[in-house]
Amino acid sequence: MSECTHDCSSCGESCGERQEPQSLLKEHHPEAHVGKVYGIVSGKGGVGKSMVTSQLAVTMRRRGYQVGVLDADITGPSIPKAFGVHGQAEGSESGIYPMTSSTGIQIMSTNLLLADETDPVIWRGPVISGVAQQFWTDVLWNCDYLFVDMPPGTGDVSLSVFQSVPLDGIIIVASPQELVSMVVEKAVKMAEMMEVPIVGIVENMSYVTCPDCGKKFHLFGEGKTAEAAERHNLSVLAEMPIDPALAALTDAGRIEDFQGAWLDGAADKLENK
């Protein structure tokens, strides 16, 4: 018998040196406390994933929980701006300390590591994936619920988060445009391949309400997300409208001042898990 080269592709299945596939999941920082971890995902960009992440964090914080937001959208971070959090995160030999919003929501994002938050993040894929992992392994979180704002699509960073962070579930964000069924299907299939439970779907930009008469107008059509959800036996957790007041508060870094209750149903489901 030839000497083992530890290259399993070159030998038979009966080789005694073969090992079972090892889990790629990483432990959080030993001094951190993290309860449930939920990823907020979409099959494409521009559907309001960061908005849903922020509103879920605000909703759970109002219910008295310690809440954190891990901004894994490394090259397009928007969470700090929505919460009005600026400056640079600090650290010690123990680890990195998340910054906190006005109501105590813990936040970690690449914008909080840059000398100037307007600097572009021009990094290659492996570096970006490594940073997303470090936000899990090196940050001193102290939260009952940690929401991971995922990058759009199903690329390197999304795969890295799915493989390294022990997600308790994901929430899929979609809009009611024509492509929504395909977009939802991509996110569903990725979750199934990674064996991560799907909590449900949030439809964003569902409608706009007339400020004069209160009538709802479905600008992109009605019921498409519900049809996609039914095909996959998923729940529609919320239908969020286009709201200029929410957009204005987000731009001003005051998303925590918004009083909308659209995600109460989603929060109820998370509490009961």
C-alpha positions as CSV (number, residue, x, y, z in Angstrom):
1,M,0.0,0.0,0.0
2,S,1.3,3.4,-0.9
3,E,1.9,6.1,1.8
4,C,-1.1,8.3,2.5
5,T,-0.8,11.7,1.0
6,H,-3.8,13.1,2.9
7,D,-5.4,14.0,-0.5
8,C,-8.6,12.1,-0.3
9,S,-9.4,12.7,-3.9
10,S,-6.6,10.4,-4.9
11,C,-7.5,7.3,-2.9
12,G,-10.4,4.8,-2.4
13,E,-13.4,5.3,-0.1
14,S,-12.2,2.6,2.3
15,C,-9.1,4.5,3.3
16,G,-8.8,4.7,7.0
17,E,-7.4,8.2,6.9
18,R,-10.7,9.6,5.6
19,Q,-12.5,11.8,8.0
20,E,-16.1,12.9,8.3
21,P,-16.8,16.5,7.0
22,Q,-16.1,19.0,9.7
23,S,-18.6,21.7,10.6
24,L,-17.5,25.2,9.6
25,L,-19.6,26.9,12.3
26,K,-17.7,29.3,14.5
27,E,-18.2,30.0,18.2
28,H,-18.9,33.6,19.2
29,H,-16.5,35.4,21.5
30,P,-16.1,33.5,24.8
31,E,-17.0,36.7,26.8
32,A,-20.0,37.4,24.6
33,H,-23.6,36.5,25.3
34,V,-25.8,35.8,22.3
35,G,-29.3,34.4,22.5
36,K,-31.1,33.8,19.2
37,V,-29.5,34.7,15.8
38,Y,-31.6,35.5,12.8
39,G,-30.4,36.4,9.3
40,I,-32.3,38.9,7.1
41,V,-31.8,37.9,3.5
42,S,-32.9,38.7,0.0
43,G,-32.3,37.2,-3.4
44,K,-31.5,40.6,-4.9
45,G,-30.6,44.1,-3.8
46,G,-32.9,47.1,-3.3
47,V,-35.8,45.4,-1.6
48,G,-35.3,47.0,1.8
49,K,-33.5,44.3,3.7
50,S,-31.6,46.8,5.9
51,M,-34.9,48.6,6.6
52,V,-36.5,45.4,7.8
53,T,-33.5,44.5,9.9
54,S,-33.5,47.9,11.5
55,Q,-37.3,47.9,12.2
56,L,-37.1,44.3,13.7
57,A,-34.3,45.4,16.0
58,V,-36.3,48.5,17.1
59,T,-39.4,46.4,17.7
60,M,-37.6,43.8,19.8
61,R,-35.8,46.5,21.7
62,R,-39.1,48.2,22.6
63,R,-40.2,44.8,24.0
64,G,-37.4,45.0,26.5
65,Y,-34.8,42.7,24.9
66,Q,-31.1,43.3,24.5
67,V,-30.7,43.5,20.7
68,G,-27.7,43.6,18.3
69,V,-27.4,44.2,14.6
70,L,-24.4,42.6,12.8
71,D,-24.1,44.4,9.5
72,A,-22.7,41.7,7.1
73,D,-23.3,43.9,4.0
74,I,-19.6,44.7,4.1
75,T,-19.3,46.8,1.0
76,G,-22.7,48.5,1.3
77,P,-23.3,49.2,5.0
78,S,-26.3,51.3,5.8
79,I,-27.2,50.3,9.4
80,P,-25.1,52.9,11.2
81,K,-26.6,55.7,9.2
82,A,-30.2,54.6,9.9
83,F,-29.5,54.6,13.6
84,G,-27.4,57.8,13.6
85,V,-24.3,56.0,14.9
86,H,-21.0,57.5,13.8
87,G,-17.4,57.3,14.7
88,Q,-15.1,54.3,15.2
89,A,-15.7,51.2,17.3
90,E,-13.1,50.6,20.0
91,G,-11.5,47.4,21.1
92,S,-9.1,45.9,23.6
93,E,-7.1,42.7,24.0
94,S,-10.5,41.1,24.9
95,G,-12.2,41.9,21.6
96,I,-14.2,44.6,19.7
97,Y,-16.9,46.5,21.5
98,P,-20.1,47.2,19.4
99,M,-21.3,50.7,19.3
100,T,-24.8,51.5,20.7
101,S,-27.7,53.5,19.4
102,S,-29.7,56.0,21.4
103,T,-32.0,53.3,22.7
104,G,-29.2,50.8,23.4
105,I,-29.2,48.7,20.2
106,Q,-25.7,47.2,19.7
107,I,-24.3,47.7,16.2
108,M,-21.2,46.5,14.3
109,S,-20.5,47.5,10.7
110,T,-17.5,48.2,8.5
111,N,-18.5,51.9,8.6
112,L,-17.5,51.9,12.2
113,L,-14.0,50.7,11.4
114,L,-13.1,53.2,8.6
115,A,-11.3,56.4,9.2
116,D,-14.0,58.1,7.1
117,E,-17.4,56.5,6.8
118,T,-17.7,57.6,3.2
119,D,-14.5,55.7,2.2
120,P,-15.3,52.9,-0.2
121,V,-14.6,49.3,0.9
122,I,-12.4,48.0,-2.0
123,W,-11.6,44.6,-0.7
124,R,-11.5,41.2,-2.4
125,G,-14.0,38.5,-1.7
126,P,-12.0,36.4,0.9
127,V,-11.2,39.5,2.9
128,I,-14.8,40.6,2.9
129,S,-16.0,37.1,4.1
130,G,-13.3,37.2,6.8
131,V,-14.5,40.5,8.1
132,A,-18.1,39.2,8.3
133,Q,-16.9,36.2,10.3
134,Q,-14.9,38.4,12.6
135,F,-18.0,40.5,13.4
136,W,-19.4,37.2,14.9
137,T,-16.2,35.8,16.5
138,D,-14.4,38.9,17.8
139,V,-17.2,41.2,18.9
140,L,-18.3,41.4,22.5
141,W,-22.0,41.1,21.9
142,N,-24.5,41.1,24.8
143,C,-27.9,40.5,23.3
144,D,-31.0,38.3,23.5
145,Y,-31.5,38.7,19.8
146,L,-28.9,39.3,17.1
147,F,-30.0,40.3,13.6
148,V,-27.6,39.7,10.8
149,D,-28.2,42.1,7.9
150,M,-27.0,40.0,5.0
151,P,-25.6,41.2,1.7
152,P,-28.0,40.8,-1.3
153,G,-27.8,37.6,-3.4
154,T,-26.2,34.3,-2.7
155,G,-22.5,35.1,-3.1
156,D,-19.3,34.6,-1.1
157,V,-20.3,36.6,2.0
158,S,-23.8,35.1,2.3
159,L,-22.3,31.6,2.0
160,S,-19.7,32.5,4.6
161,V,-22.3,33.7,7.1
162,F,-24.5,30.7,6.5
163,Q,-21.5,28.4,7.1
164,S,-19.9,30.1,10.1
165,V,-22.7,31.7,12.1
166,P,-25.2,29.3,13.8
167,L,-28.4,30.9,12.5
168,D,-31.6,30.0,14.3
169,G,-33.5,31.0,11.2
170,I,-33.8,33.5,8.4
171,I,-36.4,36.0,7.3
172,I,-36.6,36.6,3.5
173,V,-37.4,40.1,2.3
174,A,-39.0,40.6,-1.0
175,S,-40.9,43.3,-3.0
176,P,-44.0,42.6,-5.1
177,Q,-42.5,43.2,-8.5
178,E,-42.6,40.6,-11.3
179,L,-39.3,39.0,-10.4
180,V,-40.3,38.4,-6.8
181,S,-41.1,34.7,-7.3
182,M,-37.7,34.0,-8.7
183,V,-35.9,36.1,-6.1
184,V,-37.8,34.3,-3.2
185,E,-37.1,30.9,-4.7
186,K,-33.3,31.6,-4.8
187,A,-33.3,32.6,-1.2
188,V,-35.4,29.6,-0.2
189,K,-33.2,27.1,-2.0
190,M,-30.1,28.5,-0.5
191,A,-31.6,28.2,3.0
192,E,-32.7,24.7,2.3
193,M,-29.2,23.7,1.0
194,M,-27.6,25.2,4.1
195,E,-30.2,23.5,6.4
196,V,-31.3,26.8,8.0
197,P,-35.0,27.2,9.0
198,I,-37.0,29.9,7.3
199,V,-39.2,32.0,9.7
200,G,-41.2,33.6,6.9
201,I,-41.3,36.4,4.3
202,V,-41.7,40.1,4.7
203,E,-43.0,42.0,1.7
204,N,-41.6,45.5,1.5
205,M,-43.0,48.3,-0.6
206,S,-46.3,46.6,-0.7
207,Y,-48.4,49.7,-1.1
208,V,-48.6,53.4,-0.6
209,T,-51.4,55.1,1.4
210,C,-53.0,58.3,0.1
211,P,-52.4,61.0,2.7
212,D,-55.8,62.6,1.8
213,C,-58.3,59.7,1.6
214,G,-56.3,56.9,3.2
215,K,-56.8,54.5,0.2
216,K,-54.1,52.0,-0.4
217,F,-52.5,51.8,-3.8
218,H,-50.5,48.7,-4.8
219,L,-48.0,50.2,-7.1
220,F,-46.3,46.9,-8.1
221,G,-49.4,44.7,-8.1
222,E,-50.9,42.7,-5.3
223,G,-50.6,39.2,-3.9
224,K,-47.4,38.0,-5.7
225,T,-45.4,37.5,-2.6
226,A,-48.3,35.6,-1.0
227,E,-48.3,33.3,-4.0
228,A,-44.6,32.7,-3.8
229,A,-44.9,32.1,0.0
230,E,-47.7,29.6,-0.6
231,R,-45.7,27.6,-3.1
232,H,-43.0,27.0,-0.4
233,N,-45.4,26.7,2.6
234,L,-44.1,29.9,4.2
235,S,-45.8,32.6,6.1
236,V,-46.0,36.2,5.0
237,L,-45.0,37.9,8.3
238,A,-45.7,41.5,7.2
239,E,-46.6,43.8,4.3
240,M,-44.7,47.0,4.7
241,P,-45.8,50.1,2.8
242,I,-43.8,52.8,1.2
243,D,-43.8,55.5,3.9
244,P,-42.1,58.9,3.3
245,A,-42.0,59.6,7.1
246,L,-40.0,56.4,7.7
247,A,-37.6,57.3,4.8
248,A,-37.1,60.8,6.2
249,L,-36.3,59.5,9.7
250,T,-33.9,56.9,8.3
251,D,-32.1,59.5,6.3
252,A,-31.8,61.6,9.5
253,G,-30.5,58.7,11.6
254,R,-33.6,58.5,13.7
255,I,-35.2,55.3,12.7
256,E,-35.8,54.5,16.4
257,D,-38.3,57.4,16.5
258,F,-40.6,55.8,13.9
259,Q,-43.8,54.4,15.5
260,G,-44.9,51.9,12.8
261,A,-46.1,48.5,14.1
262,W,-45.9,46.6,10.8
263,L,-43.5,44.0,12.1
264,D,-45.3,43.2,15.4
265,G,-46.5,39.9,13.9
266,A,-42.9,38.9,12.9
267,A,-41.7,39.9,16.4
268,D,-44.5,37.7,18.0
269,K,-43.3,34.7,15.9
270,L,-39.7,35.3,17.0
271,E,-40.7,35.5,20.7
272,N,-42.6,32.2,20.4
273,K,-39.8,30.3,18.8
